[in-house]
Amino acid sequence: MSKTRVDDVSGRRLSRRQLLRAGGGFAALAMGAGAPLVAASPASAAGDPLVSPHFVLAGNGGNPVLKATLHQPYWAMQSFAYDHVNAQMYFAQHRVGTSAGHNGDLWISRTDLAGNVLGASTIQGFGHGSSMGVESAGAGALPYLWIEGGDSDDNGAGETLARFRYADGMVLKYTDPVTPIWNRTPTFDSFAKLPRPAIDPYANRLLIRYATQEPADRVWRIAVFSMADAVAGRLGQGNRIAERAIPNNDELGLTDADLFQGIALCGRFAYLLYGGPNRTSYLVTLDLNATGGTYYDKFATGAGASLNGREAQGMAIWMASGAPRLAFGYSSRQTADTDHFEASVFYKSDFIS
């Protein structure tokens, strides 16, 4: 089942701007190409992932962060995630343009839920920061962050999946860490490169978006694991709860200018954000029980349309009063002709069966 709520744009496919493309695809799990890809698993606190609700992309929402200045105002927001236990947010910021030897460097800004900065750290040699996860460590404790790591080619593309404990004021070098960095790069057969994480606090799972072996009609895929397995480093063939392809841009009715900008997981459904500078952005829903180039829903959003230099950046699940919200973000400029960047976050809250 696929449905589009607003007029789509006609489409093509894949490519930074190659790496920011949609995709996925080659073979289903061993249970067969036509079978659902969500495997049976122990029930989580959120219930059976096979029957979880989904967000209404055209539904109600809000805008809790508007034009916030993060710790490093001259670096652009790329992604964000929530420590729902402590009601805080973490933003990854990347340098605009290129700088030899530093293209994998990021600032991490820790904020309250309105985007007011509470602390910051810098991580060096990691990647672009296109997706991140926050693993809460309990009330009053700073969390573990999940993000791409190991930008050995200095091209802004991390080659591993890194997990480390956040600390305010920390300078963390990937090649010479002051605190442990756990390599959580997956080892299942279809994985080739470029793991990008998102944590589902609703069902306590880790999603990894990754590129499979080429050539493939759908280069990008999704795999899902329990957080217990992920933390322990059990990310192999037999540990997957779910796996499926991400439709390519042609199949989503998008163009080459509609760049992949974020991903989130909530129960049975994955959510993706697409867009480019100063253009329409799109929310897409994927059913983890579906296969191939299918998608469940697509919605063209005008959220933040008045922002200067608006560009979609980041997506995450926000637990608010025990209920999930689908949050998605935008980087913008303070004025049209300045390099002072700001961050805004919007959300969708209608969650139905």
C-alpha positions in Angstrom: 0.0 0.0 0.0 1.3 3.4 -0.9 -0.4 6.7 -0.7 0.7 10.3 -1.4 -1.1 13.0 0.5 0.1 16.0 -1.5 1.1 16.3 -5.2 4.5 14.7 -5.7 7.3 15.8 -7.9 8.3 13.4 -10.6 11.4 11.5 -10.0 14.7 9.9 -10.5 17.2 8.4 -8.2 20.2 8.1 -6.1 23.5 10.2 -5.0 26.6 13.3 -0.6 24.7 14.0 -2.8 25.4 10.3 -3.8 25.5 9.3 -0.2 22.3 11.3 0.7 20.2 9.3 -1.8 17.5 6.9 -1.0 17.8 3.3 -2.0 17.9 -0.3 -0.6 17.6 -3.7 -2.0 18.8 -7.1 -3.0 17.3 -10.0 -1.2 14.9 -10.5 1.7 15.8 -12.5 4.8 16.1 -16.2 4.4 12.4 -16.6 5.0 11.7 -15.5 1.4 11.4 -12.4 -0.8 7.6 -12.2 -0.4 7.5 -12.8 3.3 7.2 -10.1 6.0 10.6 -9.0 7.2 9.7 -8.4 10.9 10.7 -11.5 12.7 8.9 -12.7 15.8 10.5 -11.3 18.9 9.8 -10.9 22.6 7.2 -8.3 23.3 8.6 -4.9 24.3 7.0 -2.4 26.6 5.4 -0.8 23.6 3.8 -4.1 22.6 4.1 -6.3 19.5 5.9 -4.5 16.7 3.8 -6.4 14.1 0.7 -4.4 15.1 2.1 -1.1 16.4 0.4 2.2 15.5 1.8 4.7 13.0 2.1 8.5 12.7 -0.3 10.4 10.6 2.0 12.5 8.4 -0.7 15.1 7.6 -1.8 15.2 11.2 -1.4 17.5 14.2 2.0 18.6 15.6 4.0 21.5 16.9 7.2 23.5 16.7 9.1 23.3 20.1 12.5 24.6 18.7 12.5 27.6 16.5 15.6 29.3 15.2 17.8 28.2 18.1 21.5 29.1 18.0 23.5 26.0 18.9 27.0 26.0 20.5 28.9 26.5 17.3 26.8 29.0 15.3 28.9 28.8 12.2 28.5 25.0 11.8 25.2 23.7 10.5 22.9 21.2 12.3 22.9 17.8 10.6 20.9 15.6 13.0 19.5 15.4 16.5 18.1 12.9 19.0 16.5 12.9 22.5 17.5 11.8 25.9 13.8 11.3 26.9 14.7 10.3 30.5 16.3 13.7 31.2 14.2 15.8 28.7 17.2 16.9 26.7 18.3 17.0 23.1 21.6 16.4 21.4 22.4 18.1 18.0 25.3 17.1 15.7 26.8 20.1 13.8 29.1 19.9 10.9 31.4 22.5 9.3 30.1 24.1 6.2 32.3 23.6 3.2 35.5 21.6 3.3 38.6 21.8 5.5 41.4 19.4 4.8 42.0 17.0 7.7 38.9 18.1 9.5 36.0 17.0 7.3 34.9 14.3 9.8 34.8 16.7 12.8 31.5 17.5 14.6 30.3 19.6 17.4 27.7 18.0 19.7 25.4 20.5 21.4 23.4 19.4 24.4 20.2 21.5 24.9 16.9 21.6 26.7 13.7 20.7 24.8 13.5 24.3 23.5 17.0 24.3 22.0 18.7 26.3 24.8 22.3 25.1 25.0 23.3 23.4 28.3 26.7 21.9 27.2 28.8 20.9 24.2 31.6 18.7 23.1 33.6 18.1 19.9 34.3 14.8 18.2 37.0 14.6 15.6 37.4 12.2 12.7 33.9 10.7 12.9 32.0 11.8 9.8 29.1 14.0 8.6 26.7 13.3 11.4 23.8 12.6 9.1 22.0 10.5 11.8 22.5 9.8 15.5 21.0 8.1 18.4 20.9 8.8 22.1 20.9 5.9 24.6 19.7 7.2 27.9 21.8 6.1 30.9 19.2 7.1 33.6 18.0 10.1 35.5 20.7 12.7 36.1 23.3 10.8 34.0 24.7 11.8 30.7 23.9 9.3 27.9 25.7 7.2 25.3 25.7 8.6 21.8 25.5 6.5 18.6 26.9 8.0 15.4 29.0 7.2 12.4 32.7 7.1 13.0 36.0 6.4 11.4 36.2 9.0 8.6 39.6 7.7 7.5 39.4 9.3 4.0 38.6 12.7 5.4 35.6 13.0 3.1 32.9 13.5 5.8 31.6 9.9 5.5 32.1 7.7 8.6 32.8 4.1 7.8 31.9 2.5 11.2 29.2 2.7 13.8 30.5 4.3 17.0 29.0 4.3 20.6 30.6 6.4 23.4 29.6 8.2 26.6 29.0 11.9 26.2 30.7 14.4 28.4 30.4 18.2 28.4 33.7 19.9 27.3 35.1 16.6 25.9 37.4 16.6 22.9 37.1 13.1 21.5 39.4 12.0 18.7 38.3 8.8 16.9 41.9 7.7 16.4 43.1 8.7 20.0 40.0 8.6 22.3 40.1 10.0 25.8 37.1 7.8 26.6 36.2 4.3 25.2 34.6 4.2 21.8 32.8 0.9 21.1 32.8 -0.2 17.5 29.2 -1.4 16.7 29.6 -1.8 13.0 27.2 -4.6 11.9 28.4 -7.9 10.5 25.4 -9.4 8.7 25.8 -10.5 5.1 24.0 -7.7 3.2 26.0 -5.0 5.0 28.6 -3.3 2.8 29.3 0.2 4.2 28.1 3.5 5.7 26.1 2.5 8.8 23.8 5.2 10.1 21.9 4.8 13.4 18.6 5.8 14.9 17.2 4.6 18.3 13.6 3.8 18.8 12.8 4.6 22.5 9.2 3.4 22.0 10.1 -0.2 21.4 13.8 -0.1 22.6 15.4 -0.9 19.3 18.2 0.2 17.1 17.8 0.9 13.4 20.8 0.9 11.1 20.5 2.5 7.6 23.3 1.1 5.5 24.5 0.6 1.9 24.6 -2.9 0.5 26.8 -4.3 -2.2 26.5 -2.7 -5.6 25.2 -3.0 -8.2 21.7 -3.0 -6.7 18.4 -1.4 -7.7 18.1 -0.2 -4.1 21.4 0.5 -2.6 20.1 1.6 0.8 18.6 -0.8 3.3 17.3 -0.9 6.9 18.1 -3.4 9.6 16.6 -3.4 13.1 18.0 -4.9 16.3 17.1 -5.0 20.0 19.0 -2.4 22.0 20.2 -5.2 24.3 21.8 -6.9 21.3 23.1 -3.7 19.9 24.8 -2.5 23.1 26.4 -5.9 23.5 27.7 -5.8 19.9 25.5 -8.7 18.7 24.8 -7.2 15.2 25.1 -10.3 13.1 23.0 -12.3 10.7 20.9 -14.0 13.3 20.3 -11.0 15.5 18.1 -8.9 13.1 14.5 -8.3 14.1 13.7 -6.8 10.7 15.3 -5.9 7.4 14.1 -4.4 4.2 15.1 -2.2 1.3 14.5 1.5 1.2 12.8 2.5 -2.1 14.9 4.6 -4.4 14.0 8.1 -5.3 12.2 7.0 -8.6 10.0 4.7 -6.6 9.2 7.4 -4.1 8.3 9.9 -6.8 11.2 12.2 -5.8 14.0 13.8 -7.8 17.8 13.8 -7.5 17.5 17.2 -5.7 15.3 15.5 -2.9 18.2 14.4 -0.7 17.9 11.9 2.1 18.1 14.0 5.4 17.1 11.8 8.3 15.5 8.6 9.6 13.6 7.4 12.6 12.0 4.2 13.9 8.9 3.7 16.0 7.6 0.2 16.4 6.7 -1.4 13.1 7.3 1.7 10.9 10.4 3.6 9.8 10.2 7.3 8.9 12.4 9.1 6.5 13.0 12.8 5.7 13.9 14.1 2.2 14.6 17.6 0.9 17.1 20.1 -0.3 17.9 23.8 0.3 15.0 26.1 -0.1 12.6 23.5 -1.5 9.7 21.3 -0.4 10.6 18.5 2.0 8.9 15.1 2.3 8.1 12.8 5.2 7.9 9.1 4.1 6.6 6.1 6.1 7.9 2.6 5.4 6.2 -0.5 6.8 8.9 -3.0 8.0 6.5 -5.8 7.0 6.6 -4.7 3.3 9.3 -5.3 0.8 11.1 -3.9 -2.3 10.2 -0.5 -3.5 6.9 -0.1 -1.6 6.1 2.7 0.9 3.2 3.2 3.2 2.7 7.0 3.0 4.3 10.2 1.8 3.6 13.8 2.7 5.0 17.1 1.4 5.4 19.4 4.3 5.7 23.2 4.3 7.0 23.2 7.9 9.4 26.1 8.4 8.8 27.5 5.0 9.6 31.0 6.1 13.1 30.1 7.4 16.1 31.7 5.5 18.0 29.0 3.6 15.7 26.3 5.0 17.1 22.8 4.6 15.7 19.6 6.1 18.2 18.1 8.6 17.5 15.2 11.0 14.7 13.1 12.4 14.0 11.4 15.7 11.4 9.9 18.0 10.5 12.1 21.0 8.8 10.5 24.0 6.6 13.1 25.6 4.4 12.2 28.6 4.8 8.5 27.6 3.6 9.0 24.0 5.9 9.1 21.0 6.2 12.1 18.6 7.8 12.1 15.2 10.3 15.0 15.3 12.0 16.4 12.2 14.4 19.3 11.9 15.6 22.2 9.7 18.8 24.1 9.5 18.5 27.7 8.4 20.5 31.0 8.3 19.9 33.9 10.6 19.7 36.1 7.5 19.8 35.1 3.9 23.4 36.3 3.4 25.0 35.1 6.6 26.8 32.0 7.8 25.2 32.2 11.2 23.1 29.0 11.4 20.0 28.2 13.4 18.1 25.0 14.2 14.4 24.4 14.2 12.4 21.2 15.1 8.8 20.3 14.3 6.8 17.2 15.2 3.8 15.1 14.3 1.8 13.7 17.3 -1.2 11.8 15.8 -0.4 8.1 16.4 -3.0 5.7 15.3 -3.6 2.0 14.6 
